[in-house]
Every structure is written in C-alpha cells, then in structure tokens.
Amino acid sequence: MVMQIVCVSRGTYGGGKELAQKLAQNLGIPCLSREEVTDAATRSGIPVGKVEMAVMRPRPLSEQLAVERDRFKAFVAATLAEKALSGGVVYHGRTGHLALPGVSRVLRIRAIMDAERRTALTMQRLNVSRAQAVRYNESVDEDRHRWARQLYNVDWDDPAHYDVVVSLDHIGIANAASALVAMAQLPEFRPTPACKKTLEDVLLAARCRLAVGDEPRTRRVDVRVRANGQRVFATYPPRDAAVEHAIVEVLERVEGVEAVQCTMASTNILWIEERFHPDGPVLGQILEIAAKWNAAVELLRLCPHGAGAPGDDEPESEPVSNAAEDAGILEDESIERASRSDCSKTDSGMTDTMSRLLQAGRAGERRTVCGDAPELLQGLDRTASCSLVVVGNVYLDRAESVRKRMTRELGAQIAESLRVPVIATNELEEQYLFGARHWIRLVGLGLLTASVFVLLFREQTAVLEFFSSRQLGHRVVATGILAVVVPLYALVYGTFTQYLLRLLKFE
C-alpha cells in the first residue's frame, strides 16, 4: 500500500529544502529534490538545460523543445509515482504535486519566508552584495513562475494549489515539520485503493510516454498518453500519421500494457456525463463537430458523492485490514468500497459510447471521477489541447432546480480552470451545428439583407435628399433613424454572415 505523498513547493533560500528534509526524517520516508530528478533526467538523455533556457525566454517553445518538455514532465511523474508506490516520498521543488494529475491524498505544502530574511541568507551563502542578492532572488522566482506556467499552466503563487502555506519567519524548521507530520497523518492524506490505482495509471502513462521518446522512429512525435488500468490511450497530431504503427508497436512493448488505442487528432473535445446514452442524439452531434475539427472525443464520467464511484468496469477494492494502524481511515475506505460497488451495478453507457467513437475513429481517453467539482478539476490536464467541453446530465439524484444550478456552477469552474468554451449538451446544435432551423433563419435573414440593399439602391436619390436636408427637424429625425436602423441592420447582416460561414464550415 502506498504511504504518504508530500510535495513541498519552495523558493530560493526560503527554508523549504530544510523543511522537506526534516519532514521526511520524521515520517521515515525518502526525501527527493528537484535537483536530483533533473540530474537523473539529464543522464537519461532529456536536454533539461535546453528546455529550461527556452522556457525562460519570452517566446513560444519550438515543436522539438515542446516535445522534450513533455518527456521531462513524464520523467518527473514516473519518478514520483515509483517512489510513492514503493513506500512514500517527500518531494521538494517546483509544484511537484502537479506532476501527478488526478492523484488525491497528496499533502501540498508551500514554504515561504520574508524577503529580507531570504536576501540575508542569499548574501551569506553566495557571498554577494545585498543588491545582487535581491536581483538573484527576483530572477529565480520569475523563472519559477514561467516554469510553472509553461509546464502546467498554473500560477505558482496561487494559494489555491496548496493545502497549507507555511511561513518560516516565526516558526522553526523542527516545529513546522512536527506540525506537518500530524497533518500528513490525517485521514484526508492517508492512502486509499483508488489513490493507489490512480498512481499506477500515472506511472504506466509516464513510462509509455518515455518509451515513445526513447524510440528513434517516434522521438519527435508530439504524443499525449493516458492510462486506465492496463489500457493505454494515445493521441497524436496529423503531421505524425506516418509513424502511427511505430507508436503502437512501442506502446505494446511497455510492461503492463495489454491494449493500445491510438487516435490522430488536432485537438480534443471533453464530454462529461453521469450516464452516457450511445443511442441518443448528443453522440451524433459531438461526432459531427469532432469530424469538422479533426478532434478526439474524451469521455469523463462524473459520479458525485453518493451516486457511485469509479469502476463500472473496474474490480472492487480489496478488503481493508482491521489492523490498529488503519484507524481513522477505515470508515472512509468502507464508504468508498461500498460506493464503488453501487457504481459497478449501474450501466453508465460508457463502453458502448466508446465503441461508437472507435468505429468513427474519434475515440480519446475514457475516465471516471468520483466526487464533485474539486475532484474533477484536480484531474483535468490544463496543458492538453482542448477546444470544447460538453457538460451533459450530471447530479441526477438532485432536484431539477438544484441540478441545473450545480451544473451551471460546474461549467463555470471548468471554463475558468481550462480557459476553453464550456457548453451544455442541449446547446450543441444551436451553437456549433447547422440544422433545419438554421436554414430557415439563413434564408430569412438573407432575404431581409438583400431587400435592404435593393431598397437603398432603388431609392437612393430620395434617401440622400432626406439625410442631406438642412432643416433642424429633418436632422433630428435622420439622426434617430440612423441610431436605430444601423445597429439593427448590423445585427441582421452579422447573424446572416455567421450562419453562412457556419454552413461553409468556416468557424
């Protein structure tokens, strides 16, 4: 069983390293630094130095360096997951918890210190002047901000990404570590079977991504890999279509992989439901949009608390030990196990929906999230190429008014997190497709637009005389007409143009 996973995000000479080392000593688990991971990645052939230099520059990464950046992210994820599964780890560096997407039960700590104290420590350790120390700290902190933004699309300083922010100005390292030991042993940060499975999925996906990068034929491929059990889902851009067979061969050779699903796509559409309906109209609408955008469709089943947990196709968790050391977490795991069992008895429709997507060549990843908005947001990849999020029927056990409100709130949180359009399933046809109603509107608006043009050209002499009159009354009336007619005509013509471009698939 996996032990504690603790990630300490630290600044330059801010005491975070010492805090992590003391915390690891008190917990009796290994301590791992970012520098150790970086050195190991460099020895494995990943040009971490080049990636770091490119990230610090204020221009986008080249395609090749973007691929190397993803390889490094996979290396960090594999290293942390291996350490965690082998007994636990305390990692200190730059937002290490973001390298484990979807993994709960991680204690996320941010260690900070007053700027003056940091400056004094920098002057002492580097033997530099105060001005040099200030510039050094500011430069390194700015680099960390850019690194977190480039790799994980987050603000490093946002306290929402941490469970606790520890100021080391008025508390010693030893006392802070003692307090954090007690926090790490709370039920919220103790391991569960679901957490262990998610870690195993992260590890397998990271190993697959590294295997693709190690193979000469696929080294330059921009591939995204996710794992669910022993199934691996890979998505690659159209420019790499010639090496699809090589990608599949490489992934099938990775230990622990039983099935590989490879999809060519320029972007992704994320579809969220509590129960999927493969025979309903929504799937056809999403497939039509995916075909226009050359997109892969990812399925995410959201099981709110009390409605069942992940696993309509996963085995139930092993029985929980009655040993004394499990006190404080036994009840949580019993609830989780019962919830998973309830979910396994329901047919979510995900398997049949995925089969339809496979037939259409638009299948992406499939996942199940147990929880509410926080758990869902934690598992989302903010760096993935996603053009649209479709939110269907969720919170089905709630009253209609409550369900609609919670669905709207969920959509707003996803839009804020991913910064992509979020739309309800009942709005798909209106916003992105072209049906019979749009034909009627297109024809009607086109006739109205043409009629205005014809009228103006036929009666242009009278119109010019009316608007050029010098009488005060005419001027007031002409101004009022222009103020009303021009915006209305702009609305009609703009809407007509929008429908016409949608019909011609220029979106």
Residue, then its C-alpha position, 0 to 999 in steps of 0.5 A: m500500500v502506498m504511504q504518504i505523498v508530500c510535495v513541498s513547493r519552495g523558493t530560493y533560500g526560503g527554508g523549504k529544502e530544510l523543511a522537506q528534509k526534516l519532514a521526511q526524517n520524521l515520517g521515515i520516508p525518502c526525501l527527493s529534490r528537484e535537483e536530483v530528478t533533473d540530474a537523473a533526467t539529464r543522464s537519461g538523455i532529456p536536454v533539461g538545460k535546453v528546455e529550461m533556457a527556452v522556457m525562460r525566454p519570452r517566446p513560444l517553445s519550438e515543436q522539438l523543445a515542446v516535445e522534450r518538455d513533455r518527456f521531462k514532465a513524464f520523467v518527473a511523474a514516473t519518478l514520483a509515482e515509483k517512489a510513492l508506490s514503493g513506500g512514500v516520498v517527500y518531494h521538494g521543488r517546483t509544484g511537484h504535486l502537479a506532476l501527478p494529475g488526478v492523484s488525491r491524498v497528496l499533502r501540498i505544502r508551500a514554504i515561504m519566508d520574508a524577503e529580507r530574511r531570504t536576501a540575508l541568507t542569499m548574501q551569506r551563502l553566495n557571498v554577494s552584495r545585498a543588491q545582487a542578492v535581491r536581483y538573484n532572488e527576483s530572477v529565480d522566482e520569475d523563472r519559477h513562475r514561467w516554469a510553472r506556467q509553461l509546464y502546467n499552466v498554473d500560477w505558482d503563487d496561487p494559494a489555491h494549489y496548496d493545502v497549507v502555506v507555511s511561513l518560516d519567519h516565526i516558526g522553526i524548521a523542527n516545529a513546522a515539520s512536527a506540525l506537518v507530520a500530524m497533518a500528513q497523518l490525517p485521514e484526508f492524506r492517508p492512502t486509499p485503493a483508488c489513490k493507489k490505482t490512480l498512481e499506477d495509471v500515472l506511472l504506466a502513462a509516464r513510462c509509455r510516454l518515455a518509451v515513445g521518446d526513447e524510440p528513434r522512429t517516434r522521438r519527435v512525435d508530439v504524443r499525449v498518453r493516458a492510462n486506465g488500468q492496463r489500457v493505454f490511450a494515445t493521441y497524436p497530431p496529423r503531421d505524425a500519421a506516418v509513424e502511427h504503427a511505430i507508436v503502437e508497436v512501442l506502446e505494446r512493448v511497455e510492461g503492463v500494457e495489454a491494449v493500445q488505442c491510438t487516435m490522430a487528432s488536432t485537438n480534443i473535445l471533453w464530454i462529461e456525463e453521469r450516464f452516457h446514452p450511445d443511442g441518443p442524439v448528443l453522440g451524433q452531434i459531438l461526432e459531427i463537430a469532432a469530424k469538422w475539427n479533426a478532434a478526439v472525443e474524451l469521455l469523463r464520467l462524473c459520479p458525485h458523492g453518493a451516486g457511485a464511484p469509479g469502476d463500472d468496469e473496474p474490480e472492487s477494492e480489496p478488503v481493508s485490514n482491521a489492523a490498529e494502524d488503519a484507524g481513522i481511515l477505515e470508515d472512509e475506505s468502507i464508504e468508498r468500497a461500498s460506493r464503488s460497488d453501487c457504481s459497478k451495478t449501474d450501466s453508465g453507457m460508457t463502453d458502448t459510447m466508446s465503441r461508437l467513437l472507435q468505429a468513427g475513429r474519434a475515440g480519446e481517453r475514457r475516465t471516471v471521477c468520483g466526487d464533485a467539482p474539486e475532484l474533477l478539476q484536480g484531474l483535468d490536464r490544463t496543458a492538453s489541447c482542448s477546444l470544447v467541453v460538453v457538460g451533459n446530465v450530471y447530479l441526477d439524484r438532485a432536484e431539477s432546480v438544484r441540478k441545473r444550478m450545480t451544473r451551471e456552477l460546474g461549467a463555470q469552474i471548468a471554463e475558468s480552470l481550462r480557459v476553453p468554451v464550456i457548453a451544455t449538451n442541449e446547446l450543441e446544435e444551436q451553437y456549433l451545428f447547422g440544422a433545419r432551423h438554421w436554414i430557415r433563419l439563413v434564408g430569412l435573414g438573407l432575404l431581409t439583407a438583400s431587400v435592404f440593399v435593393l431598397l437603398f439602391r432603388e431609392q437612393t436619390a430620395v434617401l440622400e435628399f432626406f439625410s442631406s436636408r438642412q432643416l433642424g427637424h429633418r436632422v433630428v429625425a435622420t439622426g434617430i433613424l440612423a441610431v436605430v436602423v444601423p445597429l439593427y441592420a448590423l445585427v441582421y447582416g452579422t447573424f446572416t454572415q455567421y450562419l453562412l460561414r457556419l454552413l461553409k464550415f468556416e468557424 
